């Protein structure tokens, strides 16, 4: 049976190889281990091997792990579509959100941060729907600049 440390080393080696081929420093690459569907014990084992960034796509599942793996070294990333009604559960649990796809969601997150009196900023990535597919979430490319203003 392959151990988590062996799997993690193999992934980091692949990152190093790809970075070298691209003429980049592998230290510029951040590996986010997607921990959805994984048990607390599995995530804990990977964290013990030195993995610091974990991604979850549902708030409910994340909250079964985050309180038990709280460490300044660990960064939690919300990587799925976030319904604005669940924005209040993000502050204090996640350090990153990868899926800001509307002004409404950004405003809800801002209010939630203020309500929780959070002083550490929430790092956010804006999701842009470059394909213009209605089934996909994200801001239209032409809406990004007004959104940022």
C-alpha positions as CSV (number, residue, x, y, z in Angstrom):
1,X,0.0,0.0,0.0
2,X,1.4,3.4,-1.0
3,X,1.7,5.7,2.0
4,X,0.6,9.4,1.9
5,X,4.2,10.6,2.3
6,X,5.2,8.6,-0.8
7,X,2.3,10.0,-2.9
8,X,3.0,13.5,-1.8
9,X,6.7,13.2,-2.7
10,X,5.7,11.9,-6.1
11,X,3.4,14.8,-6.7
12,X,6.1,17.3,-5.6
13,X,8.6,15.6,-7.9
14,X,6.2,16.0,-10.8
15,X,5.7,19.7,-9.9
16,X,9.5,20.1,-9.8
17,X,10.0,18.4,-13.2
18,X,7.2,20.5,-14.8
19,X,8.6,23.7,-13.4
20,X,12.1,22.9,-14.6
21,X,10.8,22.2,-18.1
22,X,9.0,25.5,-18.0
23,X,12.0,27.4,-16.7
24,X,10.2,28.2,-13.4
25,X,11.0,27.8,-9.8
26,X,9.0,24.9,-8.2
27,X,8.8,27.0,-5.0
28,X,6.5,29.4,-6.9
29,X,3.9,26.6,-7.3
30,X,1.4,26.0,-4.5
31,X,-0.1,22.5,-4.3
32,X,-3.6,22.5,-2.9
33,X,-4.6,19.0,-1.8
34,X,-8.3,18.5,-2.5
35,X,-9.5,16.9,0.7
36,X,-13.2,16.5,-0.2
37,X,-14.4,13.0,0.2
38,X,-11.4,12.2,2.4
39,X,-11.7,11.4,6.1
40,X,-10.2,13.5,8.8
41,X,-7.6,10.8,9.5
42,X,-6.5,10.8,5.8
43,X,-6.2,14.6,5.8
44,X,-4.4,14.6,9.1
45,X,-1.9,12.0,7.7
46,X,-1.2,14.2,4.6
47,X,-0.8,17.3,6.8
48,X,1.7,15.3,9.0
49,X,3.8,14.8,5.8
50,X,4.1,18.6,5.4
51,X,1.2,19.5,3.2
52,X,-0.1,22.9,4.2
53,X,-2.9,23.8,1.7
54,X,-6.2,21.9,1.6
55,X,-9.2,22.5,-0.7
56,X,-12.8,21.8,0.1
57,X,-15.9,22.3,-2.0
58,X,-18.7,22.1,0.5
59,X,-18.9,24.1,3.7
60,X,-20.6,21.2,5.6
61,X,-17.8,18.7,4.9
62,X,-15.1,21.2,5.5
63,X,-16.5,22.0,9.0
64,X,-16.1,18.3,9.9
65,X,-12.3,18.7,9.4
66,X,-11.1,22.2,9.9
67,X,-11.7,22.5,13.6
68,X,-9.7,19.4,14.2
69,X,-6.8,20.4,12.0
70,X,-6.4,24.0,13.1
71,X,-2.9,25.2,12.7
72,X,-1.3,28.5,11.6
73,X,0.6,26.4,9.1
74,X,-2.5,25.0,7.4
75,X,-4.4,27.1,4.8
76,X,-8.0,26.1,3.9
77,X,-9.2,26.9,0.4
78,X,-12.9,26.9,-0.5
79,X,-12.8,25.7,-4.1
80,X,-16.4,25.0,-5.1
81,X,-19.4,27.2,-6.0
82,X,-20.4,29.0,-2.8
83,X,-24.1,29.9,-2.3
84,X,-24.3,33.4,-0.9
85,X,-26.5,32.1,1.9
86,X,-23.6,30.1,3.2
87,X,-21.1,33.0,3.1
88,X,-21.5,33.5,6.8
89,X,-19.8,30.2,7.5
90,X,-16.6,31.1,5.7
91,X,-14.9,33.6,8.0
92,X,-12.7,32.0,10.7
93,X,-12.5,28.7,8.8
94,X,-11.1,29.4,5.4
95,X,-8.2,31.6,4.4
96,X,-8.9,31.4,0.7
97,X,-12.0,31.4,-1.5
98,X,-11.4,30.5,-5.1
99,X,-14.9,31.1,-6.5
100,X,-16.1,34.7,-6.1
101,X,-18.5,34.8,-9.0
102,X,-20.8,37.7,-8.3
103,X,-21.0,41.0,-6.6
104,X,-23.7,39.7,-4.3
105,X,-21.4,36.9,-3.0
106,X,-18.5,39.4,-2.5
107,X,-20.8,41.7,-0.5
108,X,-22.1,38.8,1.6
109,X,-18.6,37.7,2.4
110,X,-17.6,41.2,3.3
111,X,-20.5,41.5,5.7
112,X,-19.8,38.1,7.2
113,X,-16.1,39.2,7.8
114,X,-17.3,42.3,9.5
115,X,-20.0,40.4,11.6
116,X,-17.3,38.0,12.8
117,X,-14.9,40.9,13.4
118,X,-12.3,39.3,11.3
119,X,-9.1,41.3,11.2
120,X,-7.2,38.9,8.9
121,X,-8.2,39.3,5.3
122,X,-9.8,36.6,3.3
123,X,-7.8,35.9,0.1
124,X,-10.1,35.7,-2.9
125,X,-9.9,34.7,-6.5
126,X,-12.5,35.9,-9.0
127,X,-14.1,33.2,-11.1
128,X,-14.5,34.4,-14.7
129,X,-16.8,32.5,-17.2
130,X,-14.7,32.9,-20.3
131,X,-16.8,30.4,-22.2
132,X,-20.0,32.3,-21.8
133,X,-21.8,29.0,-21.0
134,X,-24.9,29.6,-19.0
135,X,-24.4,26.4,-17.0
136,X,-21.1,27.7,-15.7
137,X,-20.6,30.1,-12.8
138,X,-18.5,33.2,-13.0
139,X,-18.4,36.8,-14.0
140,X,-18.5,37.7,-17.7
141,X,-15.1,38.9,-18.8
142,X,-16.5,42.4,-19.5
143,X,-17.9,42.5,-15.9
144,X,-14.5,42.0,-14.2
145,X,-13.3,45.6,-14.3
146,X,-16.5,47.1,-13.0
147,X,-16.6,44.4,-10.3
148,X,-13.1,45.4,-9.2
149,X,-14.0,49.1,-9.1
